[in-house]
């Protein structure tokens, strides 16, 4: 398989194993839609931490990996997915398989040292623990840091680049998931922190489905009775969740919405927060149904309109011609189109 780099050092960093099994590379979605792994149901966004999804490599023999890159920081992260088989069910079996895979990673690197592709290979201590899920059994996992010098060649001779690597392995929904990251050691402590930040983002993706079930129920509760005390508490939990899980295509135009909210707050304090919550939770409802950014904008606009009508009855002063025009279109499922015309956004 072929991957094109912007400079020689990055080319060294992106070098694939010489004996890569046969398969097919597929670039990331041009529209920025998340990549979904069918076996686990996990959705990976086009941008994760400060890395951008490059694409997917599907092995002919089964299994696949997706690649994230940060060209500015010359960093790469691959996330592998392989079925464990039906017989891996107990905690002991899962832990044994995880440690076996970690051993395979070590052996692969040691083999590349013998091939003259790496030198100065050093393994950090093996860490074992668990990944906590919402109301489900924790996932066993293991992690290890690795340092090595990558050896390559160009027209001028041998070129070396010292790399920091991080490997994390867990098992989820009968699939072995291996995260392998690497970046130049020259990026220092900030680079090491970026490795950990990306790993935490991947863990959040893995943890998200279990939490999403609970949050989805809270959204339904809010939709049924937006002004009830129970719904207000539920909406707060949903907003906190969305803040911690930025994997959904929810994007509310700052202009003109922020001006509307500021106006509403001046007329009646708190109405701005109520309207913003409506927009966010309406959008989240569509996002949970795997809607794209425009579907979320449409759904958020419609819920905004529902709440606006009720608030305007109690507080007539919040009404503005511009908002009235938008709300009328949102009620006809055209709020997204109105906002795109008004702001100059394009599909």
N, C-alpha and C positions, 0 to 999 in steps of 0.2 A: 504494500500500500504506500501511497505517496502523500506527504504533507509538506507544504511549502513554507519556509521560514523567511523572516525579514533580514536576518543577518547570520553570520557563521556561528556565533555562539549560541544563538537560538536554534539553529539547525542541529548543533550538537545535542542540545537539550531535548529536541523532539525526536531524536533518532529512535526508530522502533527496533525490537529484537530482530536479528538477522533471519531467524527461522520462524517468522510470523505465520501461524496457520492460515490456510486460505479462507477468504471471506470477502465481504463487500463493504465499502465505505459509502456512507450517505451523509451529505452535508446537512447542517441544521436548517430548520424551516426558515425560509426567507422572510416570512411575516413575523418571526419571533415567537411563534407558538411554543409552548412547553413540549418537551420530549417525554413520552409516556412509555414506561416499561410494562408490557402487557402481563408478564408473569407475576409481578408484585403489585401492579396498579400505581406505582410511584410516579409522580409527575416532577420533572426537572425543568426549571425555568431557563429561558434563553440566557439570562444573566444570573449568576450565583456568586455571592460575595462580590469580588471585583473581577471575576472571570467570566468570559463569554463562551457559550456552547459552540463548539466547532462542528460536531457531527457525531455519528454513530458508526461503529464497525461491528458488523454481524458475522460471526464465525459460521462457516459452512457446517461444522460439526455440532453447532449449538452454542448458545451463550453469546454475549456481546459486551461491548464497552462503549461508553460515551466519553468524549474528550472536551474538557474545558481549557481555555488558554487565556493568559494575560500577556499580550505581546509586549506591552510597556515594561513589565517586570520580568520578562523572559521566563515565565512560569507556565507549567502544564499540570493538569490533573486528569487522570483517567479513572473512571468508575466502572468496574467489571461486574457482570451479572451472570452467574452460572447456577443451573438447577442443582439442588442437593440430592434429589431423589426422594422417594416416599419413605425410605427406611430411617431417615435422620429425623428423629422426633424428640428424644430425651435431651436434657440439658448437657449431660455428659457427652453424648454423641455430637452435639453441636460444638461444644468446646474443643473436642478432639479434631473435628474437621477444620475449625478455625486455626488451630495451632499447626495442623498439617499444611494448610494453605500458606501460612506465614513462613513455614519451613521451605515451601516451594519457591516463594519469593526470594528467600536468602540463597537458595541453590541456583536460581536463575542468575542472580548477580555474581555469585562466585564463578559460575560458568563463563560469564562475560569477562571476568578478570583473567581467566585462563586463555580466552580468545584475544586478549590484548586490548579490549575495549574499555576496561576500567582498571584503575589501580587505587591503592590507598583506601580500600574498602573497610569501613568500620561500622559495626552495628551498635546502636544504643540498646539499653535494657528493654526487655519485652514487658509491656504493660498489659494487664488483663483487667477487665471490669465488665460493666453492663451499661446498656443504653436504656434509660427509663422511658416507658410509654404510658400514655394516659389510660388508666384502668385496664391495662393488659400486662402480661408478664414481661419483665425486662428482657432485652436482647443481649446475649453474651457477646463480647467483643474483645479484640486484642489490637494493640498498636505498637509501632516501633519507629524510631528515627534512624536514618541511615545517612552516612557521609561517604562520598566516593569521588574520585577524579575521573571524569569522562575523557577518553582519548580519541581524537579524530584527526583527519588529514585534510589539507587543502593544497593549493598549488605551491605554497611556500614551505610545506612540510607538516610536521606534527603540531597539532593544536590541542591544548588541554584546558579543561574547565572543571573546577571543583563544584560539586553539587550537594545540596542538602535535599534529602528525600524523607517523606513521611508515608507510612503504610498503615491503614486501618482496615480491619476485617470484622464483619458481623454476618449474621444469618437472619433473613427476614422473609416470611411467606415462602418457605422452602427454596430460597435462593441464597447462595453465598455472594455477598457483596464486598468487593475489595476496592478500597480507595488508594490510589497510588499517585502521590504528588512529587514534583521536583522543581527546583529553582536554583539559580546560582548561589553559592555560599557567600558571594560578595554582597548580597543584599542584606546580610547581617541579621541582627535581632529583629528588625522590622520584617524581614523576609520570613523568619521563623514564626513570627506572630501571624503573618498572612497564611502560612500553612495551617496553623491551628484554627484561624478564622474560617477558612474554606471548609475544613473538616467539620466544624460546628454547624456550618450552613447545610452540609450534606446530612448530618445527623438530624437537623430540623426537618428536612424533607422526609426522612424516614419516620420521624415521630409524628408528622403532620396528619396522616390518615386517621389515626386513633383519636386525636384531638378534634379532628374535623367533624366526626360523628356527633360529638357533644355540642360543638359550636353550631352545627347545622340545625340542631333541635332548638337552640336558643334563638336563631334567626327566625325559625318558624313561629316560635312563641311571640316574638316581637311583631311579626307581620300580622298575627291574629288580633293583637290588641296593643298597638304601639304606645298608648299612653298609660297603661296599667303600671303599677309599681313593680310588679314582677318582670314586666317587659323592659322597663327602664334599667333594672339591675342586670338583666340578660344582655341588653345592648352594650352595657359597659364592659362585660366580659368579652363580647364579640370584638369590640373595638380594640381591647388590649391584645387579643389574639391576632388581629390583623396587623397590629403594630409590630408584633414579634415574628410574624410569618409573612414577609413581603414577597410571596410567591404568586400572588394573584394579579391579573391585569386590571387593577382598579386605579383609575386615573381621573380625578375630578379637576376640571380646568380651574386654575386659580382665578382667572378672569373669565367671566364676570362674577363667578359664584362668591368669591371672597368679599366683593363689594356688596352683594346682596345680603350676605350674612352679617356684615358690619352694620348695614342699614337696619336689619331686623333687630339686632341687639340694642340699637339705640332706641327703637320704639318700645321693645319689650325684652328685657334681659332674659336670656335663656332660650329664646326662640331660635337663635342662630345655631346653638348646639343641637337643638332638636331637629332642625332641618339638615344639618351636616350628618347627623346620625342616620337620618332617613336615606340620604344619598349613599352613605357608606354601606349600610346593611342591604339596601336594594341592590347595589352593585355586587356585594358579597354573595347574595342569593344566586345571581347569574354566574358568578365565578365558580361557585361550588358545583354548578351544573356544567362546568367546563366551557363556559362562554368565553369568547375572546374580549378584547378591550372594548370593542364597540357594543357588544351585547351587554357588558357590564355598565357602560355609560347609559344605554337605553333603559335598563332596569333601574339603575340608580335615579335617573331623571323621573321615571314614573313614580317611584316611591316618594321622592321629593315633592312631586305634585300632590300626592295624596295627603301628605302631612301639611303642606302649605295651605291647601284649601281649608283644612280644619283650623289651623292657626289664624288664617285671615278672617275667619268668622268671629273669633274671639278678639283679635287684635287687627282691626281693619287698616290701621296705620302702616302695617308692614307692606301693603300692596304697592307695587310699582308697575307701570305699563310694561316695562321690559320683562319683569318676572311673570306677569300675567300672560304675556305672549308665549314665553317659554313653557309655562305650566300647561297652557292650552295645547301646545304641540306634544308635550310629554304625555298627556292623558291619551293621546292618539298613537302612542308608541313612536313618536318622532322627536323626542327630546334630544337624542344623540345627534340627529341631523341638524336640529336648530343650533345646538352648541357648536357643531363643526362649522356651520356657515358663519356664525357670529364671531368665532375665534380664528377662522381661517384654517382650521385643522383639515387634514386630508386623510382619507382611508388608505 
